[in-house]
Amino acid sequence: MDRPRYPVRVRIDYDDHSSRGWALLTITLLKFVALLPHFLALLLLDLGVLVAFVIAQAVVVARGTYPRPLFDFVAGVLRWQTRVYAFAFSLTDRYPPFSLDPVPDYPVDLEIVYPQKSNPWLASFTIAGLILWLALVLPLGWGRYGIGPLEPLSWLSNVRIFALLPQYFILFFLTLAALVVFAAGQVAILIAASLPRGLHDFIAGWLRWTARTWAWLYGLVDAYPPFTTEDTDLPG
């Protein structure tokens, strides 16, 4: 019997023609200026994600389910983020839409299957980390060590971050490699007006791995992310 697929899927369609103009703007960094509205929007949305994540973890502890509106919001922000990164890394020349929702004709999409049940134990550890921070670390450290007003929010995901350390270790080197591949890709586009398929697939795989770690970090999935750049089945 076929095993179920991992519930985080990233689709990045390959186009064998790429814009030399966008490649030139990328090399001169003007492309990232064009993305400033997206970066500002994502900065504000990320604050909303933190709030949604806290509320969702409390609901998961109490009821064992991730509230669907909060799930759709967080998943939508990750979808938006994935589209922006795909454009920034020249996997598509189409400027990303300002939308949390899937855009059927856009060549990049992130799909996260909504879970009917979520693990209350994982959520409990996250909430416990917040309580520990508010009760002990915050009173001792506020002001004395220059802790900012949003610093307690970073503790919310620390329990999950610790579990993701092996993922981050590998992603660190994958990110360095992706930057090298990205630079080589710009040269290839300037010469041949095409991003080679192998370079496209490598960067797409890096984005896929990154999206899965973010989805697990925010409790959208309970299955630990697989160590692969490919779409894969659930272990078992």
C-alpha positions, 0 to 999 in steps of 0.5 A: 500500500502506498504511503501518504505523501508528506503534507508540505508540497512546493511546486515551482514550474520550470521555464526554459526561457529566462529574462536577461533583463531581470538577470542584469537587475539581479546582479545590480541588486535593483531586483531586490529594490523592486521587492521592497514592498513584499519585504515590508508586507512580509515583515508585518505579516510575520508579526501576525504569524507570531500572534497566530502561532501563540493562539493556535498552540494554546488551542491545540493544547486545549482541543487538539486541533489547529484553528483553520483560520489561523492555519490558513493565515500562517500557511498563506504567509509561508506561500507568499514568502516562498513565491518571493524567494523563488522570484528573487532567486530567478526561478521565475520571472513573473513578479509575485502576487500580493496574496496569501491565497493560491494563484492557479496560473502563477508558476510557484505554489506552496500547499500544506494539507490541513491536519484534522488533529494536531499533537498537543504534546508538542504544543504543550512544550511550546507553551511551557517555554513561553511560561518559563520565559515570562516567569523567570528569564524575562524578569531577570533579563529585561533591561539588564541585558538589552532584551527588546519588547519582542524578544519573548516572542522568539522563545515561543518557538525555541523548543521546536528550534532545538529539535530542528537544529540538525535541519538548520545545520544542513540548511546552512550549507545548502544555503551557501551552495544555493547562493553559489548556484544562484550566482552561476545561474545569473551568468548562464541567463545572461549568456543563454537566456535560460536558467539550466534545469539542474541549477533550477532544481537545486534552488527549488529543492533548497526552497522546498526543504526550507518551507518544510522546516518553517511549516513544522516550526509553526506547528502546521504539520506534526511529522518531522521534516524529511532530510531531502530536497525532493517531495517525499512520502511520510516515513513509516 
